[in-house]
Amino acid sequence: MKISKLVLSFILSISLFSGMLSAQMASTEMLVGHSVSSPSKDKLAQIISREDVAKRFEELGVDSNMIEARIASMTDEEASKIAYQIDTLPAGADAGMSIVGAIVFIFIVLLITDILGVTNVFNFTKPITNN
């Protein structure tokens, strides 16, 4: 008898709390009944409507209507993540610094080899001699 009461109370407690497990926050969109456009989705729509971007999509064979439909189906979190990446990722602006870095690296290597006496590239260095 005690076991049946225990099993019954266990099943009853699970059934009572199962409704609370599926509870969620009520968003403004659910309460108002229509979608509120996010600024990230608006920004993405503006980007794909640019002439150079539309031309590139056309070269790749992507339909602009499909892109608009995909942006509309994105969640706000996905749209804001993509908009953030567009704002923060460099678009070839870092190439100048990598060239300068390569030139400095080559200069330092040649300078060290001149000091060690392996090469004679620079006139202002004197090689180390073991006399």
Disulfide bonds with the S-S distance in Angstrom:
none
